[in-house]
Amino acid sequence: MEATSKPNHVSIFNECTNFTLLSNYLVSHFSHFLWLSSITLATFVEAFLFLQNYEPMFHVFLLLFLLLSFLLKHFLSKPSPVYLIDFSCLKPPNYCRVPFSTFLENASLFECFDNESMAFMEKVLHSSGQSEETCLPPSLHYIPPKTHHSESIKELHMLLFPIIDDLFAKTKLSPFDIDILILNCSGFCSSPSLTSIVVNKYAMRSDIKSYNVSGMGCSASAICIDLAQNLLKVHKKSNVIVLSTEILSHGWYPGKEKSKLLINCLFRMGSAAILLSNKKEASKNAKYLLLRTLRTQRAFDDKAYLSCIREEDSDGKLGVTLKRDVLHVAGETLRSNISIIGSEILPVSEKFWYLVSVMKKRFVFMKCEGIYVPDFKTVIQHFCLPCSGRGVIREVGKGLKLGEKEIEPALMTLHRFGNQSSSSLWYELAYLEAKEKVKKGDNVWQVGMGSGTKCCSVVLKCNRPILGESHKGPWGDCIHQYPIFAS
């Protein structure tokens, strides 16, 4: 990694930060001590008044004081709302574009692929739902591909630094304003960690809390939003940056097993940077309010656990295996997640009909059509679905009773950018913003599903009008061409 120049005032800033951190700690504990002291004092006074047979009025005043203390403590300790200030998505450079013909021609020159492998990859590419505009990192354009550690580090720089710079420019924040850094990359882990690379590059504060998340697959970004929300319940007045990406050079499979070749054909370049905050002033300019996150998993089930797994093939070559039943497993994983999230956000009418259908199927001895699928469109205006493939998108949409309008962002993201793993959810949201479909007060539901299997839901509420995004971000030069519904 190249050395980066650090500002001269870093050490001074860190000294100030440490002093502020200590001050906040002392103030927090002193206020808690005062609250406990007041409760203890009030209890002793009440006991004294009771023993001295004072007028009932004094007892009432004291009880009101205790009640007020408890209410004050409750509201002061209540977590602040979490806002999504803004986000940035990488637009891969044009020289990284890999048309099908180029991909197949290069692959045919690799000694590791035989004719059967080539025919399989050609079939997958043409049925994948992605266009000729998707991109692979420069390291995979070489013959043979460069998959060394140093190439993965270069790819990380290429993926993350531009979007971090863009996010800072959008939000007018500096690296010193960031309190928590969360980075997810499923397959590649370096030492020092990936978060350390970012902290080093931007000379971030000495007290920044950093979290490196790996092995979570396509659900990782949504899981990191869930993690950020939980951290912000504890750390008051804080800013969090979530970085989501995948290093493709590290995950390239140079073998012949068809179940592992799918990854080479479907996964493409992408990354996203998201800024969240629980500061009071964030409510004025934040794009979204984070309403709810929910994470569920089925790793306890062997079938689900083995449906997508990184392992060696018979020749000792490492790759990610996708089993045939991955669609069925994904459906089961999603069902368990939406049953819980639905019980919280759906209107009473939808909950009622769902309960009736369950009771019919369980207790009534008659043929019924099946469990009633609630209409989530009654509370959710926009959907960002797993972008694993055209078949997965349509199956998830069918399971949620969604039409072409609702699954459009996922299909168009897959078409233009391919499967970008966890960051795909943010390209879908960027698509909705570029089309100016998201209005103030609208709810957005992001659903991330990954290996394990895991499912994580994120529900956002639009906090302000979002205009002027059609010429910005990853869709800026092509949004006018969409939607395109390929056969």
FENMOLIN-V62208 format. One line per field, one symbol per residue. psi: psi as a letter, one per 30 degrees, with the letter a starting at -180 (. if undefined). burial: I if it has 24 or more other ideal C-beta (glycine too) atoms within 12 Angstrom, else O. A space follows every 10 residues. Layout:
psi = ???
burial = ???
This chain:
psi = kkkkkkkfge eeeeeeeeee eeeeeeeeee eeeeeeeeee eeeeeeeeee fghlkfeeee eeeeeeeeee eeeeeefkkl kkkjellkkk jklfffkile eeeeeeeffk ffkaeeeeee eeeeefgfgl agflkllefg fljlkjglee eeeeeeeeee eeeeeeeeee fhllfffkek kkkkjefkkl jlleeeeeee eghllfgkkk kjklgfbffe eeeeeeeeee effejlhlkk kkkklkjeef gkjhafkeff feeefeklkl lkkkkllgke fffegkelkj ekkkkllhff keeeeffjkk lkafggkklk kjlegeeeee eeeeeeefee eefeflleee eeeeeeeeee eefkilklfa kkjljffffk fkkjlkhfle eeeeeeeefg hlaeeegeee eeeeeefajg bffeefeeee eeeefhfjlk fkkkjkjkka lellkkkkkk kkflkjlgff glafgeggff flkjjl.
burial = OOOOOOOOOO OOIOOOIOOO OOOOOOOOOO OOOOIOOOOO OIOOOOOOOO OOOOOOOOOO OIOOOOOOIO OOOOOOOOOI IIIIIIIIII IIOOOIIIOI OOIIOIIOOI OIIOOOIIOI IIOIIOOIII IOIIIIIIII IOOOIIIOOO IIIIIIIIII IIIIOIIIOI IOIOIIIIII IIIIIIIIII OOOIIOIIII IIIIIOIIII IIIIIIIIII IIIIIIIIIO IIOOIIOIII IIIIIIIIII IIIIIIIIII IIIIIIIIII IIIIIIIIIO OIOOOIIIII IIIIIIIIIO OOOIOIIIII OOOOOOOOII IIIOOIIOII IIIIIIIIIO IIOOIIOOOI OOOIOOOOOO OOOOOOOOOO OIIIOIIOII IIIIIIIIII IIIIIIIOII OIOOOIIIII IIIIIIIIII IIIIIIIIII IIIIIOIIOO OIIIIIIIII IIIIIIIIII IIIIOIOOIO OIIIIOOIIO OIIOOOO
